Amino acid sequence: MEKIRLKEFAELLEQNDDLRQQLRSCPDAETALAEMNRLAEAQGYELDETPVPLEALPDDALASVAGGFEPAALDVNPYSWFVTLFRRLIQDKKER
């Protein structure tokens, strides 16, 4: 059995509609990986690189990569001169 790189096997898949359809019919990533290995073996190849299935980030890690701004997460001293000045500026604008 000839070893073939994943990129080379992907190029073979692009040229063969039947193989592509078999791979696209897989319901999830794990099934697609198993099917890809099976298809490679049926063609006489052994995949040199085994692809790793994608997995979702846990909620804890998602917050650090998603970006955005959460004011409640800030540690603000309500008695600092800056906070006092900022509150007075906001109150002056609301009164106008």
N, C-alpha and C positions, 0 to 999 in steps of 0.2 A: 504494500500500500504506500503510495507516494504522499509525503507530507506536503501540505500546501498552506500558504499563509491565508489568513482571513480575508485580506484585501483581494487576493487573487481569486478566492472562492466567490467573493461578492461580485467580481467581474464576470465570472461564469454564470452566476445567477441572473445578472442583467441580460445576458444573451439568451437565456432559456426561459420562455414564458411559463412552461409547466412547473418548473422548479420554483419560480417566483410565486406562482399562485398557491402552491403547497405551503410555502413559508408564510404567505400573507393570511392564510386561513387559520393560523394559530390564534387562540383566544388571548394568550398572555405571553410575557417575555420568557418565562421558564419553558413553556411548551415550544416556543420558537427556537430556543437554544437547542433543545433536544432534537427537534426536527431538522435543524441545520446540521447537526452532527450526523444524523441518520442519512440526510441527503448527500453529505460529503462522502460517507462510507459507501453509499450505493453507487456513487460515481467513481469509486476507487481511490478516494483521497482520505487523508487523515488531517484534520485541522491542527496546524502548528500552534495557533493561539486560540485559546478558548475564551470567547467573549464573556464578560461578567454582566449579569442582569442588572438593570437599573433598579434602584429602590428609593422610596420616598424618604425625605429627611424627616426626622422626628420634629415635633412642634418646638422643642427647646432650641434646636439648631436652626430652624426655619426663621425665627425672629432675628437671628444675627446676620442672615444673608439677605433677607427680604428688603431691608432698608426702611425708610419711613421715619417718622418722628412720633414719639409717645411722650407728651409732656408729663404725664403722671409718673413716669419712670425717673424723672430728674430729681435730684436731691437738692431742693432749693431751701435756703434759709429765709423764712418769711420776715425776719427782722433785719435783714441786710439793708444797707443804704440803697443798693440798686433796686431791690424789689420794692421798697417803699417809694422810691422815685417813679418807677414804672407804674405802680398802682395809682399814684396821684395823677400821672399823665393820662392814664386811661379814664379815670374818673372825670378829669377836666373835659375830655372830649365827649364823654357821655352827657355831661350837663349842658353842653352847647347846643 
